[in-house]
Amino acid sequence: MEETTGLLEKIRHHDQVAIALNENCAIPLPDDVMRILRQPHRLSFYYFQYLEKGNATFKTDLEDFTIHDGELAFGLPNQVFTKLPYDKDMQQYALSFDDNTLRLLPGTYAFLLNPFGAHTISFDEAARQRVKNLFAGLFQLLHSKGKQKKSEVILAHLHTLLTEFNTAYFEQYHSHEPQVNPRLSKYIAFKLAVEEELAEQHDVQSIAGKLALTSGTLYGIVKEYAGVSPKEWITNRLMLEAQRKLQYGNMSVKELAYDLGFSDPGYFSRLFKKNTGKSVSRYLSDLRDLSRN
């Protein structure tokens, strides 16, 4: 697996704002950047690809998914992301920015915490046209000749674009905005609390306390939105991370267990088999078989 730390600095399109936006692959990327992006890579920034016409397939969180006309694929920091081969002549936009840029924006965009575990966003006909126009306008601002546009102008356009994404995400996956749905807001906060220190052996009661909830209330919220208990959600998230590391790295069972915060590699191995249906050795063997096909 390739790491992308520092990659955005190589391709950014504004001196003050860490942002890159390409239209129909018009801006050539350096060879060393392309080498990384052709392989499975762990994102260190936010990535979006909007497809105006055509279809493209991606892989993230060990799942393949395809977008079509007027759809958006997105990847978030720390996800392992792979863009599978596709026709570069398709009409599309590729946008990247980092957390520092996000902190400069005036809004909050709860979809970036991805409470529903989605990889794509669809838009209605009117929203498609707005999104296309916003991408085109931002691309023009970033790549116009002469003096660079002020960062305030760039950030204003990015804010509007992310607001469109945020609205479409919650319209597609849930009928209520998180800002007016306290339970969904708490679920997002739970996910964030786990993600911030993934390798910690999280105590559900402690997390509930941090969120000003009882353990029972937290259980009900996570069960409502994820279909599992908080403890099961945390375990599933750790096992996903274990599969990522096994698929894209070269670690022993003991190293992997310790890296994920388990003090007992034997317990980790049993948990992995219970969660995935395979032992670690069988999982690795199956991966090798797939790579030969």
DOVEX-821206 format. One line per 10 residues: number of its first residue (from 0); their letters; for each residue x negated, y negated, z of N, C-alpha, C. Coordinates in nm, 2 decimals. Last residue first. Layout:
# residues N
NUM) a) X Y Z X Y Z X Y Z; ...
***
This chain:
# residues 293
292) nrsldrldsl) 0.47 1.47 -0.99 0.58 1.48 -1.09 0.58 1.36 -1.18; 0.30 1.41 -0.79 0.25 1.49 -0.90 0.35 1.50 -1.02; 0.45 1.28 -0.60 0.35 1.20 -0.68 0.29 1.28 -0.79; 0.60 1.48 -0.49 0.67 1.38 -0.58 0.57 1.30 -0.66; 0.40 1.61 -0.35 0.47 1.68 -0.46 0.54 1.58 -0.55; 0.34 1.42 -0.16 0.24 1.46 -0.25 0.30 1.53 -0.37; 0.59 1.41 -0.02 0.54 1.29 -0.09 0.43 1.33 -0.19; 0.60 1.67 0.09 0.69 1.63 -0.01 0.65 1.51 -0.09; 0.38 1.64 0.27 0.37 1.74 0.16 0.47 1.71 0.05; 0.49 1.45 0.44 0.37 1.41 0.37 0.35 1.51 0.25
282) yrsvskgtnk) 0.70 1.60 0.55 0.73 1.47 0.48 0.61 1.43 0.39; 0.56 1.80 0.68 0.65 1.83 0.56 0.68 1.71 0.48; 0.43 1.66 0.88 0.35 1.73 0.78 0.44 1.76 0.65; 0.65 1.56 1.02 0.56 1.46 0.96 0.48 1.53 0.85; 0.95 1.75 0.95 0.83 1.72 1.03 0.74 1.62 0.95; 1.27 1.62 0.87 1.15 1.68 0.83 1.04 1.65 0.93; 1.49 1.48 0.94 1.52 1.62 0.90 1.39 1.69 0.86; 1.46 1.23 1.05 1.45 1.24 0.90 1.48 1.38 0.85; 1.52 1.26 1.33 1.57 1.14 1.25 1.57 1.17 1.10; 1.38 1.49 1.41 1.53 1.47 1.44 1.59 1.36 1.35
272) kflrsfygpd) 1.12 1.42 1.33 1.19 1.53 1.27 1.34 1.52 1.29; 1.07 1.20 1.50 1.07 1.18 1.35 1.14 1.30 1.28; 1.09 1.32 1.75 1.19 1.22 1.72 1.19 1.20 1.56; 0.87 1.49 1.74 1.00 1.55 1.76 1.11 1.45 1.71; 0.66 1.30 1.72 0.68 1.40 1.61 0.82 1.46 1.62; 0.69 1.15 1.96 0.71 1.08 1.84 0.74 1.18 1.72; 0.62 1.36 2.14 0.76 1.31 2.14 0.79 1.23 2.01; 0.35 1.38 2.06 0.44 1.50 2.05 0.59 1.45 2.05; 0.24 1.13 2.13 0.25 1.17 1.99 0.35 1.29 1.97; 0.33 0.91 2.36 0.32 1.06 2.35 0.35 1.10 2.20
262) sfgldyalek) 0.35 0.64 2.34 0.24 0.69 2.42 0.22 0.84 2.41; 0.43 0.44 2.07 0.46 0.57 2.14 0.34 0.62 2.21; 0.38 0.22 1.91 0.41 0.20 2.05 0.45 0.32 2.13; 0.29 0.26 1.65 0.44 0.22 1.67 0.48 0.21 1.82; 0.04 0.34 1.69 0.06 0.22 1.62 0.20 0.17 1.64; 0.08 0.59 1.81 0.02 0.48 1.89 0.05 0.35 1.83; 0.17 0.73 1.58 0.25 0.72 1.71 0.21 0.61 1.79; -0.04 0.71 1.40 0.09 0.65 1.37 0.17 0.63 1.49; -0.24 0.85 1.54 -0.26 0.71 1.51 -0.13 0.64 1.48; -0.12 1.11 1.54 -0.15 1.04 1.66 -0.17 0.89 1.64
252) vsmngyqlkr) -0.10 1.17 1.27 0.02 1.16 1.35 0.00 1.08 1.48; -0.32 0.95 1.08 -0.28 1.07 1.14 -0.16 1.05 1.23; -0.26 0.77 0.77 -0.28 0.77 0.92 -0.25 0.91 0.97; -0.26 0.59 0.52 -0.33 0.72 0.55 -0.36 0.73 0.69; 0.02 0.45 0.34 -0.10 0.45 0.42 -0.16 0.58 0.44; 0.27 0.47 0.23 0.18 0.37 0.17 0.05 0.36 0.25; 0.41 0.66 0.37 0.42 0.66 0.22 0.31 0.58 0.16; 0.36 0.61 0.64 0.32 0.74 0.58 0.31 0.73 0.43; 0.47 0.36 0.66 0.33 0.37 0.68 0.28 0.51 0.63; 0.74 0.42 0.60 0.67 0.32 0.52 0.52 0.35 0.53
242) qaelmlrnti) 0.80 0.59 0.81 0.80 0.64 0.68 0.73 0.55 0.58; 0.78 0.41 1.03 0.69 0.53 1.02 0.68 0.58 0.88; 0.99 0.24 0.97 0.85 0.19 0.97 0.75 0.30 0.96; 1.20 0.42 1.01 1.18 0.36 0.88 1.04 0.31 0.87; 1.16 0.46 1.28 1.14 0.57 1.19 1.13 0.53 1.05; 1.23 0.21 1.38 1.10 0.26 1.40 1.07 0.38 1.31; 1.50 0.21 1.31 1.41 0.10 1.26 1.27 0.15 1.27; 1.61 0.42 1.46 1.61 0.42 1.31 1.52 0.32 1.25; 1.56 0.31 1.72 1.50 0.44 1.67 1.49 0.45 1.52; 1.74 0.09 1.71 1.59 0.07 1.73 1.52 0.19 1.68
232) wekpsvgaye) 1.98 0.23 1.68 1.94 0.13 1.58 1.79 0.11 1.59; 2.00 0.38 1.91 1.99 0.45 1.78 1.94 0.35 1.67; 2.03 0.17 2.09 1.91 0.26 2.10 1.89 0.33 1.97; 2.27 0.05 2.01 2.15 -0.02 2.00 2.02 0.07 2.01; 2.45 0.30 1.80 2.43 0.23 1.93 2.30 0.15 1.91; 2.60 0.23 1.48 2.52 0.31 1.57 2.50 0.23 1.70; 2.72 0.06 1.31 2.78 0.19 1.31 2.70 0.28 1.40; 2.66 -0.21 1.28 2.56 -0.11 1.22 2.62 0.03 1.23; 2.87 -0.36 1.38 2.81 -0.40 1.25 2.71 -0.30 1.19; 2.97 -0.21 1.60 3.06 -0.27 1.51 3.00 -0.30 1.37
222) kvigyltgst) 2.74 -0.15 1.75 2.82 -0.04 1.69 2.92 -0.09 1.58; 2.66 -0.40 1.83 2.58 -0.33 1.73 2.65 -0.21 1.67; 2.88 -0.46 2.00 2.85 -0.55 1.88 2.77 -0.47 1.78; 2.88 -0.26 2.19 3.00 -0.28 2.11 2.97 -0.36 1.98; 2.63 -0.30 2.31 2.66 -0.18 2.25 2.78 -0.19 2.15; 2.67 -0.56 2.42 2.57 -0.54 2.31 2.60 -0.41 2.24; 2.86 -0.49 2.62 2.90 -0.58 2.51 2.80 -0.57 2.39; 2.70 -0.32 2.78 2.83 -0.27 2.71 2.87 -0.35 2.60; 2.51 -0.48 2.88 2.47 -0.37 2.79 2.59 -0.32 2.71; 2.61 -0.83 2.85 2.60 -0.70 2.92 2.56 -0.59 2.82
212) lalkgaisqv) 2.41 -1.11 2.74 2.52 -1.01 2.72 2.50 -0.90 2.82; 2.20 -1.28 2.68 2.31 -1.32 2.77 2.43 -1.24 2.75; 1.99 -1.19 2.55 2.09 -1.24 2.47 2.21 -1.29 2.55; 1.84 -1.09 2.76 1.78 -1.20 2.68 1.89 -1.27 2.60; 2.00 -0.87 2.83 1.98 -0.98 2.92 1.93 -1.11 2.85; 1.97 -0.70 2.60 2.10 -0.76 2.63 2.09 -0.88 2.73; 1.70 -0.64 2.64 1.74 -0.72 2.52 1.88 -0.78 2.55; 1.72 -0.49 2.88 1.64 -0.61 2.87 1.68 -0.70 2.76; 1.87 -0.28 2.79 1.93 -0.36 2.89 1.85 -0.50 2.90; 1.70 -0.15 2.60 1.83 -0.21 2.56 1.88 -0.31 2.66
202) dhqealeeev) 1.37 -0.20 2.57 1.47 -0.15 2.67 1.60 -0.23 2.64; 1.13 -0.10 2.33 1.24 -0.19 2.37 1.33 -0.12 2.47; 0.82 -0.07 2.31 0.93 0.02 2.35 1.04 -0.05 2.41; 0.69 -0.26 2.04 0.72 -0.25 2.18 0.83 -0.14 2.21; 0.67 -0.28 1.77 0.60 -0.17 1.83 0.62 -0.16 1.98; 0.81 -0.51 1.71 0.86 -0.38 1.67 0.80 -0.27 1.75; 0.88 -0.79 1.79 0.78 -0.70 1.86 0.82 -0.56 1.83; 1.07 -0.89 1.62 0.96 -0.97 1.66 0.85 -0.89 1.72; 1.27 -0.70 1.58 1.17 -0.72 1.48 1.05 -0.79 1.52; 1.43 -0.73 1.81 1.36 -0.60 1.79 1.24 -0.62 1.69
192) alkfaiyksl) 1.52 -0.99 1.78 1.45 -0.95 1.90 1.37 -0.83 1.88; 1.66 -0.97 1.54 1.54 -1.05 1.54 1.46 -1.01 1.66; 1.88 -0.80 1.61 1.79 -0.76 1.51 1.65 -0.83 1.52; 2.00 -0.98 1.80 1.95 -0.85 1.84 1.85 -0.80 1.74; 2.08 -1.19 1.63 1.98 -1.21 1.74 1.92 -1.08 1.79; 2.27 -1.05 1.48 2.15 -1.11 1.41 2.04 -1.13 1.52; 2.45 -1.01 1.69 2.39 -0.90 1.62 2.27 -0.94 1.55; 2.52 -1.27 1.75 2.45 -1.19 1.85 2.39 -1.07 1.79; 2.66 -1.34 1.51 2.54 -1.42 1.56 2.46 -1.34 1.66; 2.87 -1.17 1.53 2.78 -1.15 1.42 2.65 -1.22 1.46
182) rpnvqpehsh) 3.00 -1.29 1.75 2.95 -1.15 1.76 2.85 -1.12 1.65; 3.07 -1.55 1.67 2.97 -1.53 1.77 2.91 -1.39 1.78; 3.12 -1.69 1.39 3.15 -1.56 1.44 3.04 -1.53 1.54; 3.04 -1.92 1.27 3.17 -1.92 1.34 3.22 -1.79 1.39; 2.80 -1.85 1.16 2.80 -1.97 1.25 2.94 -1.98 1.33; 2.84 -1.64 0.99 2.79 -1.61 1.12 2.80 -1.73 1.22; 3.15 -1.64 0.81 3.01 -1.70 0.83 2.97 -1.67 0.97; 3.33 -1.35 0.72 3.31 -1.47 0.80 3.17 -1.51 0.81; 3.34 -1.12 0.57 3.44 -1.23 0.54 3.42 -1.35 0.62; 3.05 -0.98 0.42 3.14 -1.00 0.54 3.23 -1.12 0.51
172) yqefyatnfe) 2.93 -0.95 0.18 2.92 -0.84 0.27 3.00 -0.86 0.40; 3.00 -1.17 0.01 3.00 -1.04 -0.04 3.00 -0.93 0.06; 2.99 -1.39 0.18 3.12 -1.37 0.11 3.12 -1.22 0.06; 2.73 -1.37 0.26 2.83 -1.35 0.36 2.97 -1.33 0.29; 2.60 -1.43 0.01 2.57 -1.31 0.08 2.68 -1.28 0.18; 2.70 -1.68 -0.07 2.74 -1.57 -0.15 2.71 -1.44 -0.07; 2.58 -1.85 0.13 2.73 -1.84 0.12 2.77 -1.71 0.04; 2.31 -1.80 0.08 2.36 -1.77 0.22 2.52 -1.75 0.21; 2.28 -1.90 -0.18 2.25 -1.76 -0.15 2.32 -1.72 -0.02; 2.34 -2.17 -0.13 2.42 -2.09 -0.23 2.40 -1.94 -0.20
162) tllthlhali) 2.13 -2.23 0.04 2.27 -2.25 0.09 2.37 -2.17 0.00; 1.92 -2.21 -0.13 1.93 -2.11 -0.02 2.07 -2.12 0.04; 1.97 -2.44 -0.29 1.96 -2.30 -0.35 1.98 -2.20 -0.24; 1.95 -2.65 -0.11 2.07 -2.63 -0.18 2.08 -2.48 -0.24; 1.67 -2.62 -0.03 1.78 -2.61 0.07 1.92 -2.58 0.00; 1.55 -2.67 -0.27 1.54 -2.54 -0.22 1.65 -2.52 -0.11; 1.61 -2.95 -0.30 1.66 -2.85 -0.40 1.65 -2.71 -0.35; 1.47 -3.04 -0.07 1.62 -3.07 -0.09 1.68 -2.97 -0.19; 1.21 -2.98 -0.13 1.28 -2.91 -0.02 1.43 -2.93 -0.03; 1.15 -3.15 -0.34 1.14 -3.01 -0.36 1.22 -2.94 -0.25
152) veskkqkgks) 1.19 -3.40 -0.21 1.27 -3.37 -0.33 1.27 -3.21 -0.35; 0.99 -3.39 -0.02 1.13 -3.40 0.02 1.22 -3.37 -0.09; 0.75 -3.39 -0.16 0.79 -3.27 -0.10 0.94 -3.27 -0.06; 0.76 -3.56 -0.48 0.75 -3.56 -0.33 0.81 -3.43 -0.27; 0.61 -3.41 -0.77 0.73 -3.47 -0.70 0.71 -3.46 -0.55; 0.29 -3.50 -0.89 0.38 -3.40 -0.83 0.50 -3.48 -0.76; 0.22 -3.68 -1.18 0.22 -3.68 -1.04 0.32 -3.58 -0.99; 0.22 -3.48 -1.48 0.19 -3.60 -1.41 0.20 -3.58 -1.26; 0.49 -3.26 -1.59 0.36 -3.32 -1.60 0.34 -3.45 -1.52; 0.67 -3.03 -1.39 0.67 -3.15 -1.47 0.53 -3.21 -1.48
142) hllqflgafl) 0.70 -2.81 -1.22 0.60 -2.80 -1.33 0.60 -2.92 -1.43; 0.88 -2.87 -1.02 0.75 -2.82 -0.98 0.65 -2.82 -1.09; 1.10 -2.96 -1.17 1.04 -3.05 -1.07 0.90 -3.00 -1.04; 1.16 -2.73 -1.32 1.12 -2.85 -1.39 1.05 -2.95 -1.29; 1.24 -2.56 -1.11 1.13 -2.52 -1.19 1.07 -2.65 -1.26; 1.47 -2.69 -1.02 1.35 -2.68 -0.93 1.23 -2.65 -1.01; 1.64 -2.66 -1.25 1.60 -2.80 -1.20 1.48 -2.79 -1.11; 1.66 -2.38 -1.26 1.60 -2.46 -1.37 1.56 -2.60 -1.33; 1.79 -2.33 -1.01 1.66 -2.27 -1.04 1.59 -2.35 -1.15; 2.02 -2.48 -1.05 1.94 -2.51 -0.94 1.80 -2.46 -0.97
132) nkvrqraaed) 2.14 -2.34 -1.27 2.10 -2.48 -1.29 2.00 -2.53 -1.18; 2.18 -2.09 -1.16 2.09 -2.10 -1.27 2.05 -2.25 -1.29; 2.37 -2.17 -0.96 2.24 -2.11 -0.92 2.14 -2.12 -1.03; 2.58 -2.25 -1.11 2.52 -2.35 -1.02 2.38 -2.30 -0.99; 2.64 -2.02 -1.25 2.60 -2.14 -1.33 2.53 -2.24 -1.24; 2.72 -1.85 -1.04 2.61 -1.82 -1.13 2.55 -1.94 -1.20; 2.94 -1.98 -0.94 2.82 -1.98 -0.86 2.70 -1.94 -0.95; 3.13 -1.92 -1.15 3.09 -2.06 -1.12 2.96 -2.07 -1.04; 3.14 -1.64 -1.13 3.10 -1.70 -1.25 3.05 -1.85 -1.23; 2.99 -1.52 -0.82 3.10 -1.53 -0.91 3.05 -1.62 -1.03
122) fsithagfpn) 2.71 -1.31 -0.75 2.77 -1.44 -0.76 2.89 -1.44 -0.85; 2.54 -1.09 -0.53 2.61 -1.11 -0.65 2.68 -1.25 -0.64; 2.23 -0.98 -0.40 2.34 -1.07 -0.38 2.40 -1.09 -0.52; 2.05 -0.71 -0.24 2.10 -0.78 -0.36 2.21 -0.88 -0.32; 2.00 -0.56 -0.02 1.89 -0.60 -0.10 1.92 -0.69 -0.22; 2.11 -0.55 0.32 2.14 -0.56 0.18 2.01 -0.59 0.11; 2.16 -0.53 0.60 2.07 -0.45 0.54 2.08 -0.44 0.39; 2.32 -0.71 0.73 2.39 -0.60 0.67 2.29 -0.51 0.59; 2.15 -0.92 0.82 2.22 -0.84 0.92 2.29 -0.72 0.86; 1.92 -1.08 0.72 1.98 -0.96 0.66 2.05 -0.87 0.75
112) llfaytgpll) 1.79 -1.30 0.78 1.78 -1.20 0.88 1.84 -1.07 0.83; 1.88 -1.46 0.57 1.74 -1.42 0.57 1.71 -1.32 0.68; 2.14 -1.53 0.63 2.12 -1.41 0.54 1.97 -1.37 0.54; 2.12 -1.77 0.77 2.13 -1.64 0.85 2.11 -1.52 0.76; 1.97 -2.03 0.76 2.01 -1.94 0.65 2.01 -1.80 0.71; 1.99 -2.37 0.84 1.96 -2.24 0.89 2.03 -2.14 0.79; 1.83 -2.67 0.70 1.94 -2.58 0.74 1.89 -2.46 0.80; 1.61 -2.83 0.62 1.71 -2.89 0.72 1.81 -2.79 0.77; 1.28 -2.69 0.61 1.41 -2.71 0.56 1.51 -2.76 0.66; 1.04 -2.63 0.73 1.05 -2.77 0.68 1.20 -2.80 0.63
102) rltnddfsla) 1.04 -2.36 0.77 1.06 -2.44 0.89 1.07 -2.59 0.85; 0.99 -2.26 0.51 1.13 -2.24 0.57 1.15 -2.34 0.69; 0.72 -2.31 0.49 0.81 -2.39 0.41 0.95 -2.38 0.47; 0.63 -2.12 0.68 0.60 -2.27 0.70 0.69 -2.35 0.61; 0.71 -1.88 0.56 0.78 -1.93 0.69 0.75 -2.08 0.71; 0.71 -1.93 0.20 0.67 -1.87 0.33 0.74 -1.93 0.45; 0.83 -1.82 -0.12 0.79 -1.93 -0.03 0.77 -1.86 0.11; 0.91 -1.76 -0.46 0.85 -1.72 -0.34 0.82 -1.84 -0.25; 1.11 -1.65 -0.73 1.08 -1.75 -0.63 1.02 -1.69 -0.51; 1.17 -1.61 -1.07 1.10 -1.54 -0.95 1.06 -1.65 -0.86
92) yqqmdkdypl) 1.43 -1.57 -1.31 1.35 -1.66 -1.22 1.29 -1.58 -1.10; 1.49 -1.47 -1.65 1.49 -1.45 -1.50 1.41 -1.56 -1.44; 1.57 -1.30 -1.93 1.58 -1.43 -1.87 1.59 -1.42 -1.72; 1.31 -1.07 -2.04 1.45 -1.10 -1.99 1.45 -1.24 -1.93; 1.06 -1.00 -2.11 1.13 -1.10 -2.20 1.27 -1.13 -2.15; 0.97 -0.80 -1.95 0.94 -0.93 -1.91 1.00 -1.04 -2.00; 1.15 -0.52 -1.86 1.12 -0.61 -1.98 1.09 -0.75 -1.93; 0.97 -0.34 -1.60 1.09 -0.39 -1.67 1.05 -0.49 -1.78; 0.86 -0.12 -1.34 0.84 -0.18 -1.47 0.98 -0.23 -1.54; 0.96 -0.23 -1.01 0.94 -0.13 -1.10 0.93 -0.19 -1.24
82) ktfvqnplgf) 0.83 -0.38 -0.74 0.90 -0.42 -0.86 0.87 -0.32 -0.97; 0.85 -0.31 -0.41 0.79 -0.27 -0.54 0.88 -0.31 -0.65; 0.77 -0.37 -0.07 0.84 -0.41 -0.19 0.77 -0.36 -0.32; 0.81 -0.35 0.26 0.73 -0.30 0.15 0.82 -0.30 0.03; 0.86 -0.64 0.47 0.91 -0.53 0.39 0.81 -0.48 0.29; 0.73 -0.86 0.57 0.70 -0.73 0.63 0.77 -0.61 0.56; 0.97 -1.09 0.45 0.84 -1.07 0.51 0.83 -0.94 0.59; 1.20 -0.95 0.21 1.17 -1.04 0.32 1.03 -1.00 0.38; 1.34 -0.98 -0.12 1.26 -0.91 -0.02 1.21 -1.00 0.08; 1.62 -0.96 -0.34 1.54 -1.03 -0.25 1.46 -0.94 -0.16
72) alegdhitfd) 1.79 -1.02 -0.65 1.72 -0.92 -0.56 1.63 -1.00 -0.47; 2.09 -1.13 -0.78 1.97 -1.17 -0.72 1.92 -1.05 -0.63; 2.27 -1.15 -1.10 2.25 -1.09 -0.96 2.11 -1.13 -0.92; 2.33 -1.20 -1.37 2.38 -1.28 -1.27 2.37 -1.23 -1.12; 2.31 -0.86 -1.48 2.33 -1.00 -1.52 2.39 -1.08 -1.40; 2.17 -0.66 -1.22 2.21 -0.68 -1.35 2.24 -0.83 -1.37; 1.94 -0.45 -1.02 2.03 -0.57 -1.04 2.06 -0.59 -1.19; 1.91 -0.16 -0.84 1.90 -0.22 -0.97 1.99 -0.35 -0.96; 1.69 0.02 -0.61 1.82 -0.05 -0.64 1.80 -0.13 -0.77; 1.56 0.27 -0.40 1.56 0.21 -0.53 1.69 0.14 -0.55
62) eldtkftang) 1.42 0.26 -0.07 1.53 0.28 -0.16 1.52 0.21 -0.29; 1.22 0.19 0.11 1.22 0.33 0.06 1.34 0.36 -0.03; 1.24 -0.08 0.14 1.29 0.01 0.25 1.31 0.15 0.20; 1.27 -0.11 -0.21 1.23 -0.17 -0.08 1.30 -0.08 0.03; 1.22 -0.14 -0.55 1.22 -0.05 -0.44 1.18 -0.12 -0.31; 1.41 -0.22 -0.85 1.31 -0.25 -0.74 1.32 -0.14 -0.64; 1.49 -0.29 -1.19 1.49 -0.20 -1.07 1.38 -0.23 -0.98; 1.70 -0.49 -1.39 1.57 -0.47 -1.33 1.59 -0.38 -1.21; 1.86 -0.61 -1.69 1.87 -0.54 -1.56 1.72 -0.50 -1.52; 2.01 -0.91 -1.84 1.94 -0.79 -1.84 1.96 -0.70 -1.71
52) kelyqfyyfs) 2.00 -1.25 -1.75 2.04 -1.15 -1.85 1.95 -1.03 -1.84; 1.92 -1.36 -1.50 2.03 -1.42 -1.58 2.09 -1.33 -1.68; 1.83 -1.27 -1.20 1.83 -1.21 -1.34 1.95 -1.28 -1.41; 1.61 -1.37 -0.96 1.74 -1.39 -1.01 1.74 -1.35 -1.16; 1.43 -1.27 -0.69 1.43 -1.26 -0.84 1.58 -1.27 -0.88; 1.24 -1.37 -0.41 1.37 -1.37 -0.48 1.35 -1.35 -0.63; 1.07 -1.34 -0.10 1.07 -1.32 -0.25 1.21 -1.30 -0.30; 0.88 -1.47 0.16 1.01 -1.44 0.11 1.01 -1.44 -0.05; 0.57 -1.31 0.26 0.65 -1.42 0.23 0.79 -1.38 0.18; 0.43 -1.08 0.26 0.40 -1.18 0.37 0.47 -1.31 0.35
42) lrhpqrlirm) 0.52 -0.75 0.18 0.54 -0.90 0.16 0.50 -0.98 0.29; 0.32 -0.50 0.09 0.40 -0.55 0.20 0.40 -0.70 0.19; 0.37 -0.32 -0.22 0.30 -0.42 -0.14 0.39 -0.47 -0.02; 0.31 -0.09 -0.47 0.39 -0.12 -0.35 0.31 -0.22 -0.26; 0.18 -0.27 -0.76 0.18 -0.16 -0.66 0.28 -0.19 -0.55; 0.19 -0.51 -0.90 0.23 -0.38 -0.97 0.24 -0.26 -0.88; 0.08 -0.69 -0.73 0.22 -0.69 -0.74 0.27 -0.57 -0.82; -0.20 -0.64 -0.75 -0.13 -0.62 -0.62 0.02 -0.60 -0.65; -0.24 -0.72 -1.01 -0.28 -0.58 -0.97 -0.21 -0.55 -0.84; -0.17 -0.99 -1.02 -0.09 -0.89 -1.09 -0.12 -0.75 -1.04
32) vddplpiacn) -0.38 -1.09 -0.87 -0.25 -1.10 -0.82 -0.16 -1.00 -0.88; -0.59 -1.05 -1.04 -0.60 -0.99 -0.91 -0.46 -0.99 -0.84; -0.51 -1.21 -1.27 -0.52 -1.06 -1.28 -0.52 -0.99 -1.14; -0.27 -1.47 -1.20 -0.41 -1.42 -1.21 -0.41 -1.26 -1.21; 0.01 -1.52 -1.42 -0.04 -1.49 -1.29 -0.19 -1.44 -1.30; 0.15 -1.78 -1.63 0.07 -1.66 -1.61 0.01 -1.64 -1.47; 0.47 -1.89 -1.65 0.34 -1.92 -1.58 0.26 -1.79 -1.56; 0.69 -1.76 -1.76 0.62 -1.87 -1.84 0.48 -1.90 -1.78; 0.87 -1.57 -1.68 0.73 -1.54 -1.68 0.64 -1.64 -1.76; 1.11 -1.71 -1.66 1.09 -1.62 -1.77 0.94 -1.59 -1.79
22) enlaiavqdh) 0.97 -1.92 -1.44 1.09 -1.91 -1.52 1.05 -1.82 -1.64; 0.87 -1.92 -1.10 0.84 -1.89 -1.24 0.97 -1.87 -1.31; 0.75 -2.08 -0.82 0.87 -2.05 -0.90 0.83 -2.03 -1.04; 0.63 -2.10 -0.49 0.60 -2.07 -0.63 0.73 -2.03 -0.70; 0.52 -2.29 -0.21 0.63 -2.24 -0.29 0.58 -2.21 -0.43; 0.44 -2.47 0.03 0.40 -2.34 -0.02 0.51 -2.27 -0.09; 0.39 -2.81 -0.03 0.49 -2.71 0.00 0.45 -2.57 -0.06; 0.18 -2.96 -0.12 0.22 -2.97 0.01 0.32 -2.87 0.06; 0.13 -2.88 -0.39 0.02 -2.90 -0.30 0.06 -2.90 -0.15; 0.29 -2.62 -0.56 0.30 -2.75 -0.50 0.19 -2.77 -0.39
12) hrikellgtt) 0.29 -2.36 -0.64 0.30 -2.46 -0.74 0.32 -2.60 -0.69; 0.08 -2.07 -0.56 0.17 -2.18 -0.52 0.17 -2.29 -0.63; -0.09 -1.86 -0.59 0.00 -1.88 -0.70 0.10 -2.00 -0.67; -0.26 -1.84 -0.37 -0.32 -1.83 -0.51 -0.22 -1.87 -0.62; -0.09 -1.84 -0.16 -0.19 -1.96 -0.17 -0.25 -1.96 -0.31; 0.02 -1.59 -0.17 0.10 -1.71 -0.21 0.01 -1.83 -0.23; -0.18 -1.43 -0.07 -0.15 -1.42 -0.21 -0.07 -1.55 -0.25; -0.22 -1.42 0.21 -0.30 -1.51 0.13 -0.27 -1.52 -0.02; -0.12 -1.09 0.22 -0.16 -1.20 0.30 -0.26 -1.29 0.22; -0.03 -0.86 0.11 -0.02 -0.98 0.03 -0.06 -1.11 0.11
2) eem) -0.16 -0.53 0.07 -0.12 -0.64 0.15 -0.12 -0.77 0.07; -0.05 -0.22 -0.08 -0.13 -0.35 -0.09 -0.07 -0.45 0.01; -0.08 0.12 0.00 0.00 0.00 0.00 -0.09 -0.12 0.00
***
